[in-house]
Amino acid sequence: MNAATLTSPSPQRVFALVLEVFQKLLMAAGMIFIVGVIGIQSGFIGPDVPLIQKLWPAEAQIDEVEAVEAEEAAVEVLAPRLRGAMDYVTRRYKVSTEAVQPIFETAQNIGRELHIDPLLIIAVIGVESGFNPFSQSVFGAQGLMQVVPRFHQDKLPEENASFLDPVTNVQVGARVLKESIRRQGGLEEGLQQFGGALGDAGRRYAGKVLAERQRLEQAAQRLRAA
């Protein structure tokens, strides 16, 4: 046996050494990737770093930006006047902001469409149901604005919509209110018809609603002054 045979490594050993080096390189790359992801999530590494841009797809960056923009836009959905009134409603009726936000947004949108003061719609809701979306009277009036389904099926935005759905109820109730005001030729008379109290010469129902609207307006003004 010669010296070359004694000193040359076998092919198996060379392969084992190469495999070991390759495994270590894979482990190192894996650690770099994990550290990069943790750095992004914790905010210590920005997505503008070239390596991070490869690890953080452009689509994910766009989705993150769009989510932030949507959240910022949601804060500004309501007009300042309605935000002040909403703060009053959450305290007076002991309801959460999350629960009444869609109601105020609907009142704002339908009020703009029908040319009705949204605070008048909110005031009617306060008087009629105290912001209980599942309220139902002995006469069959349902929801936030106590709409009677058998009389107003034609006002539903969709054929199978529910009168107990808060958004649907406000949309329909506002149309009923607009129709009552138009038919009676005035706000107080229209409110009396809406409340089923046309025979009340003292117009007590209209007085309750208008007093509540005044409180909502005062709350809105306090927010502006703050």
C-alpha positions as CSV (number, residue, x, y, z in Angstrom):
1,M,0.0,0.0,0.0
2,N,1.6,3.4,-1.1
3,A,1.5,6.8,0.7
4,A,-1.1,8.3,-1.6
5,T,-3.5,5.6,-0.5
6,L,-2.9,6.3,3.1
7,T,-3.4,10.1,3.0
8,S,-6.2,10.6,0.4
9,P,-9.7,10.9,1.9
10,S,-12.3,8.5,0.7
11,P,-15.2,9.7,-1.6
12,Q,-17.7,8.9,1.2
13,R,-15.8,11.2,3.7
14,V,-15.7,14.0,1.1
15,F,-19.4,13.7,0.5
16,A,-20.1,13.8,4.3
17,L,-18.0,16.9,4.7
18,V,-19.8,18.7,1.9
19,L,-23.2,17.7,3.2
20,E,-22.3,19.0,6.7
21,V,-21.2,22.3,5.3
22,F,-24.4,22.6,3.2
23,Q,-26.6,21.8,6.3
24,K,-24.9,24.6,8.3
25,L,-25.5,27.0,5.4
26,L,-29.2,26.1,5.4
27,M,-29.4,26.6,9.2
28,A,-27.7,30.0,8.9
29,A,-30.1,31.1,6.1
30,G,-33.0,30.0,8.1
31,M,-31.9,32.0,11.1
32,I,-31.5,35.1,9.0
33,F,-35.0,34.7,7.6
34,I,-36.5,34.2,11.1
35,V,-34.7,37.2,12.5
36,G,-35.8,39.3,9.5
37,V,-39.5,38.4,10.0
38,I,-39.3,39.0,13.7
39,G,-37.7,42.4,13.0
40,I,-40.4,43.4,10.6
41,Q,-43.2,42.4,12.9
42,S,-41.7,44.2,15.9
43,G,-40.9,47.3,13.9
44,F,-37.2,47.2,14.4
45,I,-36.5,46.5,10.7
46,G,-38.3,48.5,8.0
47,P,-39.5,46.9,4.7
48,D,-37.3,49.4,2.8
49,V,-34.1,47.3,3.5
50,P,-33.2,45.5,0.3
51,L,-33.0,42.1,1.9
52,I,-36.2,42.6,3.8
53,Q,-37.9,43.6,0.6
54,K,-37.2,40.2,-0.8
55,L,-38.5,38.5,2.3
56,W,-41.6,40.8,2.6
57,P,-43.6,40.7,-0.7
58,A,-44.7,43.9,-2.3
59,E,-48.4,42.7,-2.1
60,A,-48.1,42.4,1.7
61,Q,-46.7,45.9,1.9
62,I,-49.6,47.3,-0.2
63,D,-52.2,45.4,2.0
64,E,-50.7,46.8,5.1
65,V,-50.8,50.4,3.8
66,E,-54.4,49.9,2.6
67,A,-55.4,48.6,6.0
68,V,-54.0,51.6,7.8
69,E,-55.7,54.0,5.3
70,A,-59.0,52.2,5.7
71,E,-58.7,52.5,9.5
72,E,-57.9,56.2,9.3
73,A,-60.8,56.8,6.9
74,A,-63.2,55.0,9.3
75,V,-62.5,57.5,12.0
76,E,-63.6,60.3,9.7
77,V,-66.8,58.7,8.4
78,L,-69.1,60.8,10.6
79,A,-69.4,64.5,10.5
80,P,-68.2,66.3,13.7
81,R,-71.8,67.2,14.5
82,L,-72.8,63.6,14.5
83,R,-69.7,62.4,16.5
84,G,-70.6,64.7,19.3
85,A,-74.2,63.5,19.3
86,M,-73.0,59.9,19.3
87,D,-71.0,60.5,22.4
88,Y,-74.2,61.8,24.1
89,V,-76.2,58.7,22.9
90,T,-73.6,56.2,24.2
91,R,-73.8,57.8,27.7
92,R,-77.5,58.5,27.8
93,Y,-78.7,55.1,26.5
94,K,-75.8,53.1,27.8
95,V,-74.9,51.6,24.5
96,S,-71.4,51.0,23.0
97,T,-69.9,53.1,20.3
98,E,-69.4,50.0,18.1
99,A,-73.2,49.3,18.3
100,V,-74.4,52.8,17.4
101,Q,-71.7,53.7,14.8
102,P,-73.5,52.0,11.9
103,I,-76.8,53.6,13.1
104,F,-75.3,57.1,12.9
105,E,-73.6,56.4,9.6
106,T,-77.0,55.2,8.2
107,A,-78.8,58.2,9.6
108,Q,-76.2,60.5,8.0
109,N,-76.4,58.8,4.6
110,I,-80.2,58.5,4.4
111,G,-80.6,62.0,5.8
112,R,-78.5,63.4,3.0
113,E,-80.4,61.4,0.5
114,L,-83.9,62.4,1.8
115,H,-82.9,66.0,2.9
116,I,-83.8,65.2,6.5
117,D,-81.7,66.3,9.5
118,P,-79.9,63.1,10.7
119,L,-80.2,64.3,14.3
120,L,-84.0,64.3,13.8
121,I,-83.7,60.6,12.8
122,I,-81.5,59.9,15.8
123,A,-84.0,61.7,18.1
124,V,-86.9,59.6,16.8
125,I,-84.8,56.4,17.5
126,G,-84.2,57.6,21.1
127,V,-87.9,58.2,21.7
128,E,-89.2,55.2,19.9
129,S,-86.9,52.4,21.0
130,G,-84.1,53.8,23.3
131,F,-81.7,52.3,20.7
132,N,-83.0,48.7,21.3
133,P,-82.9,47.2,17.8
134,F,-85.1,44.3,18.9
135,S,-87.9,46.4,20.4
136,Q,-91.4,45.5,19.3
137,S,-94.7,47.1,20.3
138,V,-98.1,45.4,20.9
139,F,-99.2,46.8,17.6
140,G,-96.4,45.1,15.7
141,A,-94.1,48.0,15.3
142,Q,-90.5,46.8,15.1
143,G,-86.9,47.9,15.5
144,L,-85.1,51.1,16.2
145,M,-87.7,53.4,14.6
146,Q,-90.7,51.1,15.4
147,V,-91.7,50.5,11.8
148,V,-94.9,48.5,11.2
149,P,-93.8,45.8,8.5
150,R,-97.3,45.2,7.0
151,F,-97.6,48.9,6.0
152,H,-94.1,49.4,4.6
153,Q,-92.9,46.4,2.7
154,D,-92.5,48.6,-0.4
155,K,-89.8,50.6,1.3
156,L,-87.5,47.7,2.0
157,P,-84.1,48.2,0.2
158,E,-84.1,44.4,-0.6
159,E,-87.0,42.0,-0.9
160,N,-85.9,39.7,1.9
161,A,-84.5,42.3,4.2
162,S,-85.4,42.2,7.9
163,F,-87.1,45.1,9.7
164,L,-85.2,44.2,12.8
165,D,-81.9,44.8,11.0
166,P,-80.7,48.2,12.4
167,V,-79.5,49.6,9.1
168,T,-82.6,48.5,7.2
169,N,-84.9,49.7,9.9
170,V,-83.4,53.2,9.9
171,Q,-83.5,53.4,6.1
172,V,-87.2,52.4,6.1
173,G,-88.1,54.5,9.1
174,A,-86.5,57.6,7.6
175,R,-88.5,57.2,4.5
176,V,-91.7,56.8,6.5
177,L,-90.8,59.9,8.5
178,K,-90.2,61.9,5.2
179,E,-93.5,60.7,3.8
180,S,-95.3,61.7,7.0
181,I,-93.8,65.2,7.0
182,R,-94.7,65.7,3.3
183,R,-98.3,64.5,3.7
184,Q,-99.0,66.6,6.8
185,G,-97.3,69.7,5.4
186,G,-95.0,70.4,8.4
187,L,-92.5,68.9,10.8
188,E,-94.5,68.8,14.0
189,E,-97.6,67.5,12.2
190,G,-95.5,64.9,10.4
191,L,-93.9,63.7,13.6
192,Q,-97.4,63.4,15.2
193,Q,-98.5,61.1,12.3
194,F,-95.3,59.1,12.5
195,G,-95.9,58.5,16.2
196,G,-99.6,57.6,15.6
197,A,-100.7,60.6,17.6
198,L,-102.5,62.9,15.1
199,G,-105.4,63.2,17.6
200,D,-103.2,64.8,20.3
201,A,-103.8,68.5,20.2
202,G,-100.9,69.1,22.6
203,R,-98.5,67.5,20.1
204,R,-96.7,65.7,23.0
205,Y,-95.0,63.2,20.8
206,A,-93.5,65.9,18.5
207,G,-92.4,67.8,21.6
208,K,-90.5,64.7,22.9
209,V,-88.7,64.2,19.6
210,L,-87.8,67.9,19.1
211,A,-86.5,68.1,22.7
212,E,-84.3,65.1,22.2
213,R,-83.0,66.6,19.0
214,Q,-82.1,69.8,20.9
215,R,-80.1,67.8,23.4
216,L,-78.3,66.0,20.6
217,E,-77.5,69.4,19.0
218,Q,-76.2,70.8,22.3
219,A,-73.9,67.8,22.7
220,A,-72.6,68.3,19.2
221,Q,-71.9,72.0,20.0
222,R,-70.0,71.1,23.2
223,L,-67.7,68.8,21.2
224,R,-67.0,71.6,18.7
225,A,-66.2,74.0,21.6
226,A,-63.9,71.5,23.3
